[in-house]
Structures are given as C-alpha cells and as structure tokens.
Amino acid sequence: MPLAPPVLEVDAVGYANLARDVRSLLGFDLGQYKAPQVWRRVNAFASVRGMRDVPTLLAACRTDAALKAAFRDMITINVSEFFRNAEAFETLRATFLADMVRNQPMTRVWSAGCSLGYEAWSLAMLVREQSSSAPIRILATDLDETILGQARASRYNETQMLGVSQARRARFFRKEGDLWEVRPEVKALVTFRRHDLLTDPSDGGYDLIACRNVVIYFTEEAKARLYQRFAGALRPGGILFLGATEAISNARAVGLEPVTPSFYRRPA
C-alpha cells in the first residue's frame, strides 16, 4: 500500500510573506483563511509549475500575466458549473422557489461568490421556469474583478454548458459561433458587483442567498461572522443555500435554523 504524502507544515514566516504578496498582487486578505489548506494548495501549485518554492512563484507572477491569472483563480477557487449538484437545485425549486416567487412582490436573490456566473444564471433560469413575468433581481458578487468581467460577458463554450439541458439552452441562450450567450432578457435579471464577503458591508431584505462551495477554506471564526452577516441580510423567512458538503454546526447561534441539507432559514 502506498504511503500517504507527508503533511506540509506551514512556514509561519513564509505564510506571512505569502499573505503580504497576495494582498499586493491580488488585493485581498488571507488572514481569515485556513493557513494549512492555503499553504498546501499554493505549494502544490508552485510544484506543478516547476517552481522550487513559493517566493519563486510569487516573483514569477509579477511578470507573467497568465501565471498570475491562474494563481488568482486557484487562490479564489473559481471552480463552478451550471446547476452544480443538480439534486440541490431541484430541492430549491420544489421546496422553496414557488412560494418565494408567488408571495413576494419582488424576489431578491444574492449569489455570493458567483465566480463565472454559473450559479446566478442557474438561479435566474429556475425562477423564470416558475414564472415568466414575476419581478426578480439577482445580485451576483465576487472578489475577483477579472472573473466578474467574464461573468458579465455571459458567454460559455460547449464544455462549460454541460449542465444545461437542450430545452434550457433553447429558452435562455443563443448560439454565437462556438459559444452560447445568455439571452438579453435573462441578463437583465442579474447585476454583477465586486464584493469581499469577509470585509465589505452588504444590504438586506434578500429572499434567497446562495453561497455554495465558497467558504471551505475560511477559518471557523470567519465562517461564523459571515453566516451572521447572511442571516442579517435575509428577510425573516428568507433562505440561505449552501454547498453540498457545507453545514452550519450551530445554526441558531448565528441567527439561522436548519431546514433540510444545504438549506437554512432566518426565523420569521
């Protein structure tokens, strides 16, 4: 049986330098991320690209725009897809969305940590399938302005479209050469904005907040503060939608109550 790879110990000085340089290069703070996980990922990233250590990687990022972009994507975990964990989206549709759209004069949704926009468009499609005319506004936010630019363009290749059925492609997209572009009437539902979940204030009154597969590298303290912020941003009775592997261990302490796996409600 092969031996498990050794655990990579965090170099405290090296991590402090990494945090300083990430702030300088990318403009965000690693202080509320779990240091062991981040350190392991960064070292693996450096090794795969033939860099002998993290300082060498960071130096290269300052002069190589493509490497810097790949490093940014790795750090900010820009990995997603349309209708990721389709069974969870089906639960959202079957259990929550119909009443939400029917009972609110304006359904307000926040896709927090939206990456390339997959989640925001998935939510827009689900709502429009519930009602072709119900008023809805979706705010989609991310830390990474470059990724937000791609999300605003809303153009996806065939591989990126794997989670979208033919019926949804026909209704919500139009083919532009080799790419699929979100139709203007769907684009009009979503506003993209740069936002740091850990430091920037947010407004309130949301019926639904989706923050899925975003917080896995946050410290427990940072998660608790963020969940409290989400609870405050939801209207009474509003729903928080998390990733399939995410759970809030003491939901009531942060102002939420569990409903079903991946879903929490702000008590009315």
C-alpha positions as CSV (number, residue, x, y, z in Angstrom):
1,M,0.0,0.0,0.0
2,P,1.5,3.4,-1.0
3,L,2.3,5.7,1.8
4,A,0.2,8.9,2.3
5,P,2.0,12.1,1.3
6,P,3.6,13.9,4.3
7,V,1.6,16.7,5.8
8,L,3.2,20.0,4.7
9,E,3.8,22.2,7.8
10,V,3.0,25.8,7.5
11,D,6.1,28.0,7.4
12,A,4.9,31.0,9.5
13,V,7.3,33.5,8.0
14,G,6.7,32.1,4.5
15,Y,2.9,32.3,5.0
16,A,3.2,35.9,6.3
17,N,5.2,36.8,3.2
18,L,2.6,35.0,1.1
19,A,-0.3,36.9,2.7
20,R,1.6,40.2,2.2
21,D,2.3,39.5,-1.5
22,V,-1.2,38.2,-2.2
23,R,-2.6,41.4,-0.8
24,S,-0.2,43.4,-3.1
25,L,-0.7,41.2,-6.2
26,L,-4.4,40.4,-5.9
27,G,-5.9,42.9,-3.4
28,F,-7.3,40.6,-0.8
29,D,-6.5,39.3,2.7
30,L,-5.6,35.7,3.5
31,G,-5.8,36.4,7.2
32,Q,-9.3,34.8,7.6
33,Y,-8.4,31.7,5.5
34,K,-7.2,28.5,7.0
35,A,-3.5,28.7,6.7
36,P,-2.7,24.9,6.4
37,Q,-5.1,24.5,3.4
38,V,-3.9,27.6,1.6
39,W,-0.2,26.8,2.2
40,R,-0.7,23.3,0.9
41,R,-2.6,24.5,-2.2
42,V,0.0,27.2,-3.0
43,N,2.9,24.9,-2.6
44,A,1.2,22.3,-4.8
45,F,0.5,25.0,-7.4
46,A,4.2,26.1,-7.4
47,S,5.4,22.5,-7.7
48,V,3.2,21.6,-10.6
49,R,4.5,24.6,-12.5
50,G,8.2,23.7,-11.8
51,M,8.8,26.4,-9.2
52,R,11.2,25.5,-6.4
53,D,9.3,27.4,-3.7
54,V,6.6,30.0,-3.0
55,P,8.8,33.1,-3.3
56,T,9.9,31.9,-6.8
57,L,6.2,31.5,-7.7
58,L,5.3,34.9,-6.5
59,A,8.2,36.6,-8.2
60,A,7.1,34.9,-11.5
61,C,3.5,36.1,-11.0
62,R,4.7,39.7,-11.0
63,T,6.0,39.4,-14.6
64,D,3.8,36.6,-16.1
65,A,0.2,37.7,-16.5
66,A,-1.1,34.2,-17.4
67,L,0.6,32.7,-14.4
68,K,-0.8,35.5,-12.2
69,A,-4.3,34.8,-13.6
70,A,-4.0,31.1,-12.9
71,F,-2.7,31.7,-9.4
72,R,-5.6,34.1,-8.7
73,D,-8.1,31.5,-9.9
74,M,-6.5,28.9,-7.6
75,I,-6.5,31.2,-4.6
76,T,-10.1,32.4,-5.1
77,I,-11.3,28.9,-6.0
78,N,-13.0,29.9,-9.2
79,V,-14.5,26.4,-9.9
80,S,-18.1,26.0,-10.7
81,E,-20.7,24.9,-13.2
82,F,-24.3,25.3,-14.1
83,F,-26.7,23.6,-11.7
84,R,-23.8,22.2,-9.6
85,N,-25.2,19.4,-7.5
86,A,-28.4,19.2,-9.5
87,E,-30.4,17.5,-6.8
88,A,-29.9,20.5,-4.5
89,F,-31.2,22.8,-7.2
90,E,-34.2,20.5,-7.6
91,T,-34.8,20.8,-3.8
92,L,-34.6,24.6,-4.2
93,R,-37.2,24.5,-7.0
94,A,-39.6,22.0,-5.4
95,T,-39.4,23.2,-1.8
96,F,-38.8,26.9,-1.8
97,L,-39.0,28.8,-5.1
98,A,-42.7,28.5,-5.9
99,D,-43.8,30.1,-2.6
100,M,-41.0,32.7,-2.8
101,V,-41.9,33.9,-6.2
102,R,-45.7,33.8,-5.6
103,N,-45.7,35.6,-2.2
104,Q,-43.1,38.4,-2.8
105,P,-43.8,41.5,-4.8
106,M,-40.1,41.4,-5.8
107,T,-37.9,38.3,-5.3
108,R,-34.5,39.4,-4.3
109,V,-31.6,36.9,-4.6
110,W,-27.9,37.2,-3.8
111,S,-25.4,34.9,-5.4
112,A,-22.4,35.4,-3.1
113,G,-19.1,34.2,-4.6
114,C,-20.5,33.9,-8.1
115,S,-17.3,33.1,-10.0
116,L,-18.1,32.9,-13.7
117,G,-21.8,33.5,-13.2
118,Y,-23.0,29.9,-13.5
119,E,-24.9,30.0,-10.2
120,A,-26.5,33.4,-10.9
121,W,-27.8,32.2,-14.3
122,S,-28.9,28.9,-12.9
123,L,-31.0,30.7,-10.3
124,A,-32.4,33.1,-13.0
125,M,-33.4,30.1,-15.1
126,L,-35.1,28.3,-12.2
127,V,-37.1,31.4,-11.3
128,R,-38.2,32.1,-14.9
129,E,-39.3,28.5,-15.1
130,Q,-41.5,29.1,-12.1
131,S,-42.9,32.4,-13.6
132,S,-42.2,34.1,-16.9
133,S,-43.0,37.5,-15.5
134,A,-42.6,37.6,-11.7
135,P,-40.3,40.6,-10.7
136,I,-36.8,39.3,-9.7
137,R,-33.5,40.9,-9.0
138,I,-30.3,38.9,-8.6
139,L,-27.1,40.4,-7.3
140,A,-24.1,38.3,-8.1
141,T,-20.8,39.2,-6.3
142,D,-17.3,38.0,-6.3
143,L,-13.9,39.1,-5.0
144,D,-12.2,38.8,-8.4
145,E,-12.9,41.6,-10.9
146,T,-11.4,39.7,-13.8
147,I,-13.7,36.8,-13.3
148,L,-16.7,39.2,-12.9
149,G,-15.8,40.6,-16.4
150,Q,-16.1,37.2,-17.8
151,A,-19.4,36.6,-15.9
152,R,-20.8,39.8,-17.3
153,A,-19.9,38.7,-20.9
154,S,-22.1,35.6,-20.1
155,R,-20.6,33.6,-23.0
156,Y,-19.8,29.9,-22.5
157,N,-18.2,27.1,-24.5
158,E,-19.7,23.7,-25.1
159,T,-17.8,22.1,-22.2
160,Q,-19.0,24.8,-19.8
161,M,-22.6,24.2,-20.9
162,L,-22.7,20.5,-19.9
163,G,-25.1,21.1,-17.0
164,V,-27.6,22.9,-19.2
165,S,-30.3,20.9,-20.9
166,Q,-31.3,21.4,-24.6
167,A,-34.6,22.9,-23.5
168,R,-32.9,25.4,-21.3
169,R,-30.3,26.2,-24.0
170,A,-33.1,26.9,-26.4
171,R,-35.1,29.1,-24.0
172,F,-32.3,31.0,-22.1
173,F,-29.3,31.1,-24.5
174,R,-28.5,32.0,-28.1
175,K,-25.7,30.4,-30.1
176,E,-22.9,32.9,-31.2
177,G,-20.4,30.9,-33.3
178,D,-18.9,28.3,-31.0
179,L,-20.2,29.9,-27.8
180,W,-23.5,30.1,-26.0
181,E,-24.6,33.5,-24.8
182,V,-27.2,34.3,-22.2
183,R,-30.2,36.0,-23.8
184,P,-30.7,39.7,-23.0
185,E,-34.0,39.2,-21.2
186,V,-32.2,36.9,-18.7
187,K,-29.1,39.1,-18.5
188,A,-31.4,41.9,-17.4
189,L,-32.2,40.0,-14.2
190,V,-28.6,39.9,-12.9
191,T,-26.3,42.6,-11.7
192,F,-22.6,41.7,-11.1
193,R,-20.6,43.6,-8.5
194,R,-17.2,43.2,-6.8
195,H,-17.6,42.4,-3.1
196,D,-15.4,40.9,-0.4
197,L,-17.5,38.6,1.7
198,L,-15.2,38.9,4.7
199,T,-14.8,42.7,4.8
200,D,-17.4,44.6,2.7
201,P,-20.8,45.5,4.1
202,S,-24.0,44.2,2.4
203,D,-27.5,45.4,2.1
204,G,-30.5,43.3,3.3
205,G,-34.0,42.1,2.5
206,Y,-33.0,39.1,0.5
207,D,-35.4,36.2,-0.1
208,L,-32.6,33.9,-1.0
209,I,-28.8,33.9,-0.6
210,A,-26.8,31.3,-2.4
211,C,-23.2,30.9,-1.2
212,R,-22.1,27.5,-2.3
213,N,-18.6,25.9,-2.1
214,V,-17.1,29.3,-1.2
215,V,-16.2,29.2,2.5
216,I,-14.4,25.8,2.7
217,Y,-11.0,27.5,3.3
218,F,-12.3,30.1,5.7
219,T,-11.5,29.8,9.4
220,E,-14.3,28.8,11.7
221,E,-14.4,32.3,13.1
222,A,-14.6,33.9,9.7
223,K,-17.4,31.4,8.7
224,A,-19.4,32.3,11.8
225,R,-19.1,36.0,11.1
226,L,-20.2,35.5,7.5
227,Y,-23.2,33.4,8.4
228,Q,-24.3,36.0,10.9
229,R,-24.0,38.6,8.1
230,F,-26.0,36.4,5.8
231,A,-28.7,36.0,8.5
232,G,-28.9,39.7,8.8
233,A,-29.1,40.2,5.1
234,L,-32.1,37.8,4.7
235,R,-35.6,38.9,5.3
236,P,-37.5,37.0,8.0
237,G,-38.3,33.6,6.5
238,G,-35.5,34.0,3.9
239,I,-33.4,31.1,2.8
240,L,-29.6,30.5,2.8
241,F,-28.5,27.9,0.2
242,L,-25.1,26.3,0.9
243,G,-22.9,23.8,-0.9
244,A,-23.5,20.0,-0.7
245,T,-20.6,19.5,1.7
246,E,-21.2,22.6,3.8
247,A,-23.1,22.7,7.1
248,I,-23.5,25.2,9.9
249,S,-22.8,23.3,13.1
250,N,-24.7,25.7,15.4
251,A,-27.0,27.5,13.1
252,R,-29.2,29.1,15.8
253,A,-26.2,30.8,17.3
254,V,-25.7,32.8,14.0
255,G,-29.5,33.5,13.6
256,L,-30.5,30.7,11.3
257,E,-32.4,27.4,11.6
258,P,-31.7,24.3,9.6
259,V,-34.5,23.2,7.1
260,T,-33.0,20.4,5.0
261,P,-29.4,19.6,3.9
262,S,-27.8,22.7,2.4
263,F,-30.7,25.0,3.3
264,Y,-31.1,27.3,6.3
265,R,-33.9,29.8,7.1
266,R,-33.9,33.0,9.0
267,P,-36.7,32.6,11.6
268,A,-39.7,34.7,10.9
